[in-house]
Structure formats: C-alpha cells, structure tokens
Amino acid sequence: MVSHRIGFIGLGEVATVLSRELVKNGAEVRAFDVLSATPEGRSIIKERIRNTGVKLCSIENTVRASQYILSTVPTQEARQVAKMASAYLKKGKLYIDMNSTSPAEKVEIGEIIEASGCEYIEAAILGALGAEGPRARVLVTGLRGNEVAELFNSLGLNWEWYGENIGKASMFKMLRSVFSKGLECIIVELLLAGMRGGIEEDLWQEVCRFMNQNPFDIVADNWVLSHATACKRRYHEMVQVNETLRDLGIHSVMSRATESFFKRSLEAGIVEAFEKKPDSRKRVIEYLDKQIFGQS
C-alpha cells in the first residue's frame, strides 16, 4: 500500500531527478507540466518520465490526488502557479515551494496558499542537482518543516529543517548565489579571455591545481583578511587586468566589477584603518558595513 502521495507542478530538471528517487523509494508520484498542452510538449514530458512510474496528469488531478504538492517551475511562474493550484488545495495538504524566489515573494506566495486552508512549506535547493542528483542539500522552513524534511529524507532525499520562519531558506539561497553564480561568471570570463590569449587550458589547469591543493576555508579566509591590507595593490593590479582584457577585445563585466569593488573599499579608508592584517574576517566585514552602508 502506497502511503505517500506526491505531486509535482513543473517537470523540469528538479522534478525529473527528485521524482525518480521518490518513486524508487515507494512514493506514488504525479506530475503536471504546461508543456503537456501540446503534442510536441507532451512527447518531451513523456520522455522525461519514461520507465519511472511517474503519472502525467492535469494540474487539478495532480493537486487533488496528492498530499504533498511540490512547485518546481521557472522562477517567474511561481506566483501564478500558486494561484492556479490554490483552486484545488484544501486543509490537510502541504504545498512545498521549491522555486528560486526572494524571501519577500516566498511570504507573499505563502499567503496565497494558506488562504486555501493548505499549509505552506518553503524549500530551497542549495546543491547542484545535475552534479549531486537527489542527494543535493535542500533547506526547509515552515511550521511543519521538520516533519516534511524527515519524510523526504526517508524517501531518499537530503532535506534539512532550517526553522519555522518562511523566507529564511530563500534568504540563504539568494545570498549563497552571490558566491555560486558570481563564481560561475568569473570562471566563464576567465576562460573567454584565456581563449583569446591562447592559454585557456593552461589557466584552467592552474586554477584547478591551486584550488585542489589548498583548502578553500583557508584560502577564502586569507582573501578576506588581506583585503584590509592588500586592497590598494590589488586595485592597481585589476586596473592592469582590465587593460589586458581590453587589448584582447574582451568587454569584461566581472573583472571591471572587481576593480570597482576594490576602489570602493579604498575610498572607505580600509587600508588606513588596518595597519596590519586583522585577526578576524568579521572585523573586515563590520568595518566595510559601517563605512559603506552606515551601519553602527
């Protein structure tokens, strides 16, 4: 007897990866995707769930037949999908919003869902499903978030309760993306410049060698600490970096932003404020917070 009835609204990479694992571990899974409205789209969706046991249904059937409804749609569709689903939601069901939206939007979507009597759960995917699969880390918030995390962990996923407050998990994900998405763009810009300079593979090997041989926590901590004392030197080096990129015909985005960031720290007086490397990265961040944003 199947005890867990789960429905996905949106059958992209997230739902495809997670649904396979859930079915494998005994859940009954339904899914709806707007692509199924056309013959071509329906063929695409059917191929994604071929031999998985996932049932392709209408949004009404998916919501009505499921106890746990997971919204996994493009970011810009999250609010509209919540409105569509709310017509079929009722007390006793749980709507789990896995979309990449801001904390404020999570709260607003939660209000739409809860007006139907259904309980709202926020889930923020931190890992890369393409690389980690269903074991990618997911943060969960909501009054029943701990219960939900335990359930999905028992079904082969890697969910972690992050508290009751809706928006907290999204805040973590959005701010983490400053690093992950920013680093992605920096790497792409590096490789574009490397290709123009004829040393793309050499640069790739050097960056990989450095990161593989040095623990990231030590490297990153040193970058923050030395930002206070080496900021001026690094600013002038980035000026030269951007001249080099211009010579290569590269209209840099990330590197010009890096130059501007160092310049802002210089104008905030960071070099004068720290005669030597500080003993805590928090001191560096607190100083910049106060000088740039006026925080006490």
C-alpha positions in Angstrom: 0.0 0.0 0.0 1.4 3.4 -1.0 1.4 5.8 1.9 2.9 8.9 0.4 1.1 10.7 -2.5 3.3 13.4 -4.0 2.6 15.7 -6.9 4.9 17.9 -8.9 3.8 21.1 -10.7 6.5 21.6 -13.3 8.5 18.7 -14.7 11.9 20.2 -15.4 15.3 19.0 -14.1 14.4 19.3 -10.4 11.2 17.3 -10.6 12.6 14.8 -13.0 15.6 14.0 -10.7 13.6 14.0 -7.5 10.5 12.1 -8.8 12.7 9.2 -9.9 14.1 8.8 -6.4 10.8 9.2 -4.7 9.1 6.5 -6.8 12.1 4.2 -6.3 11.6 4.6 -2.5 7.9 3.8 -2.6 6.1 7.1 -3.2 3.2 7.5 -5.6 4.1 10.4 -7.8 2.0 12.5 -10.2 3.2 15.5 -12.3 1.8 18.3 -14.3 3.7 20.5 -16.8 2.3 23.1 -19.1 4.3 21.6 -22.0 1.9 18.7 -22.0 -0.7 21.0 -23.5 0.7 20.5 -27.0 1.5 17.2 -28.8 5.2 18.2 -29.1 5.5 19.2 -25.5 3.7 16.1 -24.3 6.2 13.9 -26.1 9.1 15.8 -24.4 7.5 15.3 -20.9 6.7 11.6 -21.6 10.3 11.0 -22.5 11.4 12.6 -19.2 9.3 10.2 -17.1 9.6 7.2 -19.3 10.1 4.0 -17.2 9.9 6.0 -14.0 6.4 5.2 -12.7 5.5 8.9 -12.6 1.9 9.6 -13.8 1.4 12.6 -16.1 -1.8 14.3 -15.0 -3.7 17.6 -15.2 -2.9 20.2 -12.6 -6.3 19.6 -11.0 -5.7 15.8 -10.7 -2.1 16.3 -9.6 -3.2 18.6 -6.7 -6.4 16.8 -5.7 -4.8 13.4 -5.6 -1.6 14.4 -3.8 -1.0 15.1 -0.1 2.3 16.8 -0.8 2.4 19.2 -3.8 5.9 20.4 -4.9 6.1 23.5 -7.0 9.1 23.3 -9.3 8.5 25.8 -12.0 10.6 28.7 -13.6 11.1 31.5 -11.1 8.8 33.9 -12.9 5.9 31.5 -12.9 5.9 30.7 -9.1 3.2 33.1 -8.1 0.8 32.4 -11.0 1.2 28.6 -10.4 0.4 29.1 -6.7 -2.8 30.9 -7.7 -3.7 28.1 -10.1 -3.0 25.4 -7.6 -4.9 27.1 -4.8 -8.2 26.4 -6.6 -7.8 22.7 -5.8 -5.9 22.9 -2.4 -7.6 22.3 0.9 -6.8 21.8 4.6 -4.6 18.8 5.3 -2.4 19.2 2.2 1.1 20.7 2.1 2.3 22.9 -0.7 6.1 22.8 -0.9 7.5 25.8 -2.8 10.9 24.8 -4.3 11.2 27.8 -6.6 14.1 30.3 -6.6 12.4 33.4 -5.5 13.2 36.1 -3.0 12.2 35.9 0.7 9.5 38.5 0.3 8.0 36.7 -2.6 8.0 33.4 -0.6 6.0 35.1 2.1 3.5 36.5 -0.5 3.1 33.1 -2.2 2.6 31.6 1.3 -0.3 33.9 1.9 -1.9 32.8 -1.4 -1.6 29.1 -0.5 -2.7 29.4 3.1 -5.8 31.3 2.1 -7.0 27.9 0.7 -6.5 26.2 4.1 -3.4 24.3 2.8 -0.2 24.6 4.8 2.8 26.2 3.1 6.4 25.0 3.2 9.5 26.7 1.8 12.3 24.5 0.3 15.5 26.0 -1.1 17.8 23.8 -3.2 21.4 24.6 -2.4 23.3 21.9 -4.2 23.5 21.2 -8.0 21.1 18.5 -8.9 22.9 18.0 -12.2 26.0 17.0 -10.2 24.7 15.7 -6.9 21.4 14.2 -8.0 18.6 13.7 -5.4 21.2 14.0 -2.6 21.6 17.7 -3.2 21.1 19.6 0.0 17.7 21.3 0.5 16.8 23.7 3.3 13.2 23.6 4.6 11.2 26.1 6.6 7.7 26.2 7.9 5.7 25.2 10.9 5.7 21.6 9.7 9.1 21.9 8.0 10.8 19.4 10.3 8.1 16.8 9.7 8.4 17.3 5.9 12.2 17.1 6.0 12.1 13.8 7.9 9.6 12.4 5.4 11.5 13.3 2.3 14.8 12.1 3.9 13.1 8.7 4.4 12.4 8.7 0.7 16.0 9.1 -0.3 16.4 12.9 -0.4 18.7 15.2 1.6 16.4 17.8 3.3 17.3 19.8 6.4 14.9 21.8 8.6 16.0 25.4 8.9 13.4 26.8 11.2 9.8 27.9 11.2 10.2 31.3 9.5 9.2 31.4 5.8 11.8 33.3 3.8 14.8 32.2 5.8 15.8 29.4 3.5 15.3 31.6 0.5 17.5 34.3 2.1 20.2 31.7 2.5 19.9 30.5 -1.1 19.8 34.0 -2.6 22.8 35.2 -0.7 24.7 31.9 -1.4 24.1 32.7 -5.1 26.3 35.8 -4.7 29.1 33.3 -4.5 28.0 30.4 -6.7 26.6 32.3 -9.6 29.3 35.0 -9.3 32.0 32.4 -9.4 30.4 30.7 -12.4 30.5 34.0 -14.3 34.1 34.7 -13.2 35.2 31.3 -14.5 33.5 31.8 -17.8 35.1 35.3 -18.2 38.5 33.8 -17.3 38.1 31.1 -20.0 36.9 33.6 -22.6 39.9 35.7 -22.0 42.2 32.6 -21.9 40.9 31.5 -25.3 41.6 35.0 -26.8 45.0 34.9 -25.2 45.8 31.4 -26.4 46.3 30.0 -22.9 42.8 28.7 -22.0 43.8 25.2 -20.9 46.9 26.4 -19.0 44.7 28.8 -17.0 42.1 26.1 -16.3 44.8 23.7 -15.1 46.4 26.4 -12.9 43.1 27.3 -11.2 42.2 23.7 -10.6 45.6 22.9 -9.3 45.5 25.8 -6.8 42.0 25.0 -5.6 42.7 21.3 -5.3 45.9 21.8 -3.3 44.7 24.4 -0.9 41.7 24.0 1.5 39.0 26.5 0.5 38.3 27.7 4.0 41.9 28.7 4.5 42.2 30.4 1.1 38.9 32.3 1.4 39.6 33.4 5.0 43.0 34.8 3.9 41.4 36.7 1.0 39.0 38.4 3.3 41.7 39.2 6.0 44.2 40.5 3.4 41.5 42.6 1.7 42.2 45.1 4.5 45.9 45.5 3.9 46.4 44.5 0.2 43.4 46.3 -1.2 45.4 49.1 -2.8 47.8 46.7 -4.5 45.0 44.5 -5.8 43.1 47.5 -7.1 46.0 48.7 -9.2 46.5 45.1 -10.4 42.9 44.9 -11.5 43.4 48.2 -13.5 46.1 46.4 -15.4 44.0 43.2 -15.7 41.2 45.2 -17.4 43.7 46.9 -19.7 44.9 43.5 -20.8 41.3 42.3 -21.3 40.6 45.4 -23.5 43.7 44.6 -25.5 42.3 41.1 -26.1 39.0 42.6 -27.3 37.2 41.4 -24.2 34.4 43.7 -22.8 34.8 42.4 -19.2 31.9 42.5 -16.7 33.2 40.6 -13.7 36.7 42.0 -13.8 35.5 45.6 -14.1 33.2 45.0 -11.2 36.2 43.6 -9.2 38.2 46.7 -9.9 35.2 48.9 -8.8 34.8 46.8 -5.6 38.5 47.3 -4.6 38.2 51.0 -5.4 35.1 51.3 -3.1 37.0 49.6 -0.3 39.9 52.0 -0.8 37.6 55.0 -0.7 36.1 53.7 2.5 39.6 54.0 4.1 40.2 50.4 4.7 44.0 50.5 4.2 44.3 53.3 6.7 42.1 51.6 9.2 44.2 48.4 9.3 47.9 48.8 9.8 48.3 45.0 9.7 46.3 42.0 8.7 43.4 41.7 11.2 42.9 38.6 13.2 39.2 38.1 12.2 37.4 38.4 8.9 34.4 39.7 10.9 36.4 42.9 11.7 36.9 43.5 7.9 33.2 42.9 7.1 32.0 45.0 10.1 34.3 47.9 9.0 33.0 47.9 5.4 29.4 47.6 6.6 29.7 50.6 8.7 31.7 52.7 6.3 29.8 51.8 3.1 26.2 51.3 4.4 26.3 53.4 7.5 25.7 50.6 10.0 26.7 51.1 13.6 
